[in-house]
Amino acid sequence: MPSAARSFRKRLFDAIPEDALRLDGKYIEIAQDWAFMLPMVELAAQPVAITEPLYLYEPSGEGKHGRRAWREQVTARIVAKPPLRRPDGLRGAHGQAD
C-alpha cells in the first residue's frame, strides 16, 4: 500500500464509490487515508510508487491515545475489501489516463 501518499488527481478521488469510504454502513472514522488512497491506486491506470524514502515515520503510537489497535483493525478491514475495477472512460483533463 502506498503508505502516507498524499498526491493524487482529483478525478481519481471523485471516482471512489461512496461505499468504499464506509464500513458497516458508516463513514470510516480512523485510517481514512487507507480508505481513499487504496481505491485510488486501484482506479489509476498507471500508479507510480516512489521507492526512495522521503521521510521517516515513527509509528510508536505516541499521541494516538491508545487507538493504534483500533486503527490496525480498521486498516485490515479496508484492505480486505474487494478491489475496485477502473471504469471505462476514466480519463484525465486532456484525455490521458491517470
Contacts in CASP RR format, 6 or more apart in sequence:
PFRMAT RR
TARGET T0000
AUTHOR 0000-0000-0000
METHOD contacts of the structure
MODEL  1
MPSAARSFRKRLFDAIPEDALRLDGKYIEIAQDWAFMLPMVELAAQPVAI
TEPLYLYEPSGEGKHGRRAWREQVTARIVAKPPLRRPDGLRGAHGQAD
1 34 0 8 1.000
1 37 0 8 1.000
1 38 0 8 1.000
1 41 0 8 1.000
1 79 0 8 1.000
2 37 0 8 1.000
2 41 0 8 1.000
2 47 0 8 1.000
2 49 0 8 1.000
3 57 0 8 1.000
4 33 0 8 1.000
4 57 0 8 1.000
5 33 0 8 1.000
5 37 0 8 1.000
5 41 0 8 1.000
6 33 0 8 1.000
8 37 0 8 1.000
8 40 0 8 1.000
9 92 0 8 1.000
9 98 0 8 1.000
11 90 0 8 1.000
11 92 0 8 1.000
11 93 0 8 1.000
11 98 0 8 1.000
12 40 0 8 1.000
12 43 0 8 1.000
12 44 0 8 1.000
12 90 0 8 1.000
12 98 0 8 1.000
13 36 0 8 1.000
13 40 0 8 1.000
15 40 0 8 1.000
15 43 0 8 1.000
15 87 0 8 1.000
15 90 0 8 1.000
16 36 0 8 1.000
16 39 0 8 1.000
16 40 0 8 1.000
16 43 0 8 1.000
16 84 0 8 1.000
17 39 0 8 1.000
17 84 0 8 1.000
19 25 0 8 1.000
20 35 0 8 1.000
20 36 0 8 1.000
20 39 0 8 1.000
20 81 0 8 1.000
20 84 0 8 1.000
21 27 0 8 1.000
21 28 0 8 1.000
21 32 0 8 1.000
21 35 0 8 1.000
21 36 0 8 1.000
22 28 0 8 1.000
23 74 0 8 1.000
23 77 0 8 1.000
23 78 0 8 1.000
28 35 0 8 1.000
28 74 0 8 1.000
28 78 0 8 1.000
29 74 0 8 1.000
30 67 0 8 1.000
30 70 0 8 1.000
30 71 0 8 1.000
30 74 0 8 1.000
31 71 0 8 1.000
31 74 0 8 1.000
31 75 0 8 1.000
31 78 0 8 1.000
34 74 0 8 1.000
34 75 0 8 1.000
34 78 0 8 1.000
34 79 0 8 1.000
35 78 0 8 1.000
38 78 0 8 1.000
38 79 0 8 1.000
39 84 0 8 1.000
41 47 0 8 1.000
42 83 0 8 1.000
42 84 0 8 1.000
42 85 0 8 1.000
42 86 0 8 1.000
43 84 0 8 1.000
43 86 0 8 1.000
43 87 0 8 1.000
43 90 0 8 1.000
43 98 0 8 1.000
44 86 0 8 1.000
44 98 0 8 1.000
45 86 0 8 1.000
45 90 0 8 1.000
45 97 0 8 1.000
45 98 0 8 1.000
46 97 0 8 1.000
46 98 0 8 1.000
59 68 0 8 1.000
61 68 0 8 1.000
64 71 0 8 1.000
90 97 0 8 1.000
90 98 0 8 1.000
91 97 0 8 1.000
91 98 0 8 1.000
92 98 0 8 1.000
END
